[in-house]
C-alpha cells in the first residue's frame, strides 16, 4: 500500500475507499497484502483526478463502466 501511496499521491484511506466502492480490485497475496499492478496505479490516479473535479464515487463508477465499454468496442473494431 505504501508504494501505491507514493506513486499516486493518494492517501491509503482514499485507496481503501476506492476498493470498498469496487472501483479498484488489486490482486492479493495469500497473506492478504495488496499487489497493485500498473493498471491499478493508473486507475487510482484517474479516480483521484475525477474526485478532484467534484465527481462522486457513484459517478466515477459510471464513467469507468462507460469507458471500459468504449475500449471494448474500439478493440472490436480494430480487428475487423
Helices and strands as residue ranges (DSSP letters): H 2-8, H 12-20, E 27-28, E 34-35, H 38-52, H 57-78
